[in-house]
């Protein structure tokens, strides 16, 4: 079997079965494509249209694991389909001892319906892998961020810019929860080299992280309040709940406002005006329905 040719056929077939409406995109005029156009898949996966074309035409034969992960999310592949995609590309699918960024289709369908609150999805190491337009409007668009810039623990302990502020007691709870959660992740994913490197680098960049890590604290990051300072709309105070997706170690963070509060009013305003510039190619009336995946290095 010619794996490159089969990879192209599989990508084309998976693209054909997804309607624009299913991923929150406007159908828009006469369409020759049975499902998504190449440019729509490129937008959802954060890849160039030319690269999608070359993959489907078997002219690009060695997609990276990052590209495969983005394609699997954009195409909403099942676990078996995702494994087949990696095999056709000549790469091992992430094993049970390694972090997974796979989002089960059922979880994705659920997230598509929750468009009234800022939502983000993270893997077990707290790498940001998915967010909705309202999250981007509140916290800032993460599409240009790469590597460690997408990691919640790294951003906090390395002192990267953030719209979030914590009172001292909140910061203590947040740091303890993140460190405990990362320690638990290392026990579940002992073979993940990226996770081990993250822990090592965090110890080197932050004495606070190293001190907490050396206490041996174990636990999970669950819920707390969060204060976000938006440059145009003002201050938000959210209740943030951390949910674990069934059958995976993905963390879904839902930020909600107390009904009738100033934050609720600002959130309604931002839901109308703040998402329109997130992705110019999306129709403004449809943006609230579309989860925007991270862009790759291509």
PyMOL commands that set and color helices and strands:
alter all, ss='L'
color gray80, all
select helices_A, chain A and resi 3-16+20-23+38-45+49-56+65-74+79-88+105-113+133-139+147-150+152-157+168-188+193-205+207-214+262-273+287-289
alter helices_A, ss='H'
color red, helices_A
select strands_A, chain A and resi 118-122+128-132+164-165+223-230+234-244+251-256+291-293
alter strands_A, ss='S'
color yellow, strands_A
deselect
rebuild
show_as cartoon
